[in-house]
Amino acid sequence: MQTIYTIGIWFYGLGIRVAALFNEKARQWVRGRKNIFTELERAFSGKTNPVWIHCASLGEYEQAKPLIEKIKQEQPETKILTTFFSPSGYTQGIKNKLSDDVFYMPLDLPRNARRFLDIVQPKAAVFVKYEYWYNFMHQLHQRAIPYYYISAIFRESQHFFKPFGRWFAKQLQQATHFFVQTEKSKQLLETIDVKKVTVCGDTRFDRVKAIAYRVEPFDFMETFRQDRKVIVAGSTWGPDEQLLAQLLQHFPDYKLVVAPHEINRTPEVKQTFAAYKTALYSSKEENNLVDCQVFIIDTIGILNRLYQYSTVSYIGGAFKTGLHNILEAAVYGKPIFFGPHYDHFNEAVNLVALKGAFSVTSADEMETIMTKFEQNPEYYDQTCDICQQYVAQNLGAVDIIYKRIGESLCRDVS
């Protein structure tokens, strides 16, 4: 089975190389792995054994950051290597400068896994959430290098729990320990004889709380907001923006901040809100923000701090591509809205059940709930409290993880 898996990975890599002829993200993926082993040898020549942390992309990096910060705080002499699968995560990893070294992860072929580990010689490895690369896992197990999964979450529909997924399930048994988000995930792992499991929640709670604790105001937002109520809409796509454009017709006293998930869509977003006086972040000095009703954020890196200004927050992606991070908004204790497809996101399911967040399929549905907020301030305050308490009750995952794995992170492997 491992041979079949490896052949599949080889063809996957070939497919990305073909796509690179037409797609910029694929080109970045290929370009970032060019001469990677030469660069690794240069970076790790004479270095002490690092802790290797691997993230698929930007979302997983947000889950890894609290653990990286904890390791740096408790063991400042320990080096951290962070690898990424996608260009978006890699770009932020380089920019953030939290880790000592940042690289793309080589394609999961046996020779790549062997060569990578020969060069890096990590004392331990941490994979975030979903990253199951079986050749790397096999090599880590063969070399007795402890490796962990953090913020993992499992569903019955995954192949591990199907009759045809026995080989994949067996690979999970070799991991040193799983730190999962839910009790259900633990129960599922136990059905495939994975026993080394701790339920500790999602490290993103610790991350968003740390950000909110350090957050500073934006002068431009104070100018834009004035004394008006504000909808902050983050990581939006076309269907989200169309809903919000319709919604504003019923709430003319509100202002809207909209941060599209891909800033290259800015012209499209601006066209969607053509009926309103609009300003762009990139040219905010050229506009009178006081008079604008819609503020389009055509930059990255500030969204998690913009939510501090929300009267209500809207999180994009749940109409088609997949719901984006709602915890960045929830930490500020304001009601949250998103589209209909959120079942695979544990925090969204929980907050909907608690009535701190609301799934809507149309502007009319969102209008009904917001009108209730306007007419009943106590109901609005209760909803805010639910979000704030939900975050507070789910803090502490990083401390649990570090307490369990700290010894392996400081072990001497020389």
C-alpha positions, 0 to 999 in steps of 0.5 A, spaced: 500 500 500 505 504 501 508 503 494 501 505 491 501 511 496 507 513 493 506 513 486 499 517 487 504 522 491 509 522 485 503 523 480 500 529 485 507 532 484 507 532 477 500 535 476 502 541 480 508 542 475 503 542 469 498 546 473 504 551 474 504 553 467 498 556 468 497 558 475 501 562 479 500 559 486 502 552 483 508 556 480 510 558 487 509 551 490 514 549 485 519 555 485 519 554 493 522 547 492 527 548 487 534 547 490 530 546 497 535 540 499 541 545 498 538 550 502 537 546 508 544 543 508 546 551 508 541 552 513 542 546 518 550 546 517 552 545 524 546 547 528 543 543 534 537 539 533 531 543 532 523 542 533 520 541 527 513 544 526 509 543 520 503 546 517 499 546 511 497 553 510 496 559 514 490 557 518 494 551 521 500 556 522 495 560 526 494 554 530 502 552 531 504 559 533 501 559 540 506 552 541 512 556 538 511 562 542 511 557 548 517 553 546 521 559 545 518 562 552 520 556 556 526 553 552 529 559 548 535 555 546 531 550 542 531 552 535 524 551 531 524 549 524 517 551 521 515 548 514 509 549 510 505 545 504 502 552 501 505 558 498 500 562 503 502 559 509 510 560 507 509 567 505 506 569 512 511 564 516 517 568 513 514 575 514 512 573 521 519 571 523 517 567 529 521 561 527 528 560 526 528 557 520 522 557 515 522 552 509 517 549 504 516 541 506 519 537 500 514 532 496 512 526 500 516 521 497 521 516 500 527 519 498 525 526 500 523 524 507 530 520 508 534 526 505 530 531 509 531 528 516 538 526 514 539 534 514 535 537 519 535 531 524 529 534 528 529 532 536 521 532 535 516 533 530 509 536 530 504 536 525 498 541 525 491 538 525 490 534 518 497 533 515 498 526 514 504 525 510 505 517 510 513 517 508 515 522 513 511 519 518 514 512 517 521 515 517 520 518 523 517 512 526 523 508 524 528 513 527 525 513 533 523 521 533 517 522 537 512 526 533 505 529 535 499 531 532 496 538 535 489 541 534 487 534 530 479 533 529 476 527 526 470 525 523 466 519 521 466 520 514 474 520 513 477 514 510 481 512 516 474 509 519 472 505 513 474 498 511 478 500 505 482 505 510 485 500 514 492 501 512 492 509 513 489 507 520 495 503 522 499 509 520 496 513 525 498 508 530 505 509 530 504 517 532 507 518 539 501 522 541 494 526 538 492 532 541 485 532 539 479 538 539 473 534 541 471 527 545 468 525 539 475 525 535 478 521 541 472 516 541 473 515 533 481 514 534 480 509 539 475 505 534 482 504 530 486 502 536 489 509 537 490 510 544 495 515 545 490 521 545 488 527 549 482 531 548 485 539 550 481 543 544 484 548 539 490 552 540 487 557 536 483 559 542 490 561 546 492 565 539 486 569 538 486 571 546 493 573 546 492 577 540 486 581 543 490 582 549 495 586 545 491 589 540 491 596 539 486 601 536 487 603 528 486 611 527 483 610 520 478 606 523 476 611 529 475 616 523 471 611 519 467 609 524 465 615 528 459 614 532 456 609 527 455 601 528 459 597 524 459 590 521 466 587 520 466 582 514 472 578 514 475 573 509 469 574 504 467 571 497 462 573 492 456 570 495 458 573 502 459 580 499 452 580 495 448 578 501 452 584 505 450 589 499 443 587 500 443 587 507 446 594 507 439 597 504 436 595 510 441 598 515 443 605 512 446 607 519 451 601 519 458 602 516 461 596 513 468 593 513 469 588 508 476 584 507 476 579 501 479 573 502 483 574 496 485 581 495 486 581 488 478 580 487 478 588 490 475 590 483 470 585 483 468 587 491 468 594 489 463 593 483 459 589 488 458 595 493 458 600 487 451 603 490 455 605 496 460 610 497 466 606 498 474 607 500 480 602 499 485 601 505 490 602 499 488 609 498 485 611 504 488 617 505 485 620 498 478 619 501 474 622 506 473 616 510 468 619 515 463 620 509 464 613 506 459 607 508 464 601 505 471 600 507 474 595 503 481 592 506 485 590 500 491 588 504 493 582 509 495 582 516 490 586 520 483 583 519 484 579 526 485 586 529 479 590 525 474 585 529 475 589 535 470 595 531 465 590 530 458 591 532 456 584 529 461 580 525 460 576 518 465 571 516 466 569 509 467 562 506 461 558 508 457 559 502 462 555 497 469 554 499 469 553 506 468 557 513 474 561 515 476 563 522 471 565 526 475 565 533 478 571 531 472 575 531 469 571 537 474 573 542 471 580 542 465 578 544 460 580 538 455 576 535 457 572 528 454 571 522 456 566 516 453 562 511 450 555 511 456 550 510 459 550 517 458 543 519 466 541 519 468 547 523 467 545 531 467 552 533 462 554 529 457 548 530 458 549 538 457 557 537 450 556 533 448 551 538 449 556 544 446 562 540 452 566 539 453 565 532 448 565 526 448 561 520 444 565 514 442 563 507 440 570 505 440 577 507 433 577 509 435 572 514 440 576 517 436 582 517 431 579 521 436 577 527 439 584 526 433 587 527 431 583 533 438 586 536 436 593 535 429 592 538 432 588 544 439 590 547 438 585 552 438 580 547 444 583 543 448 583 550 446 576 551 449 574 545 455 578 546 456 574 552 455 567 549 461 568 544 466 571 550 464 566 555 465 560 549 472 563 548 474 563 555 472 556 557 476 553 551 483 556 553 489 552 555 490 547 550 497 550 549 499 549 556 496 541 556 500 540 550 507 543 552 506 539 559 506 533 555 511 534 550 516 538 553 521 533 555 521 530 548 523 537 546 529 538 550 532 531 549 539 531 547 539 527 541 547 528 539 
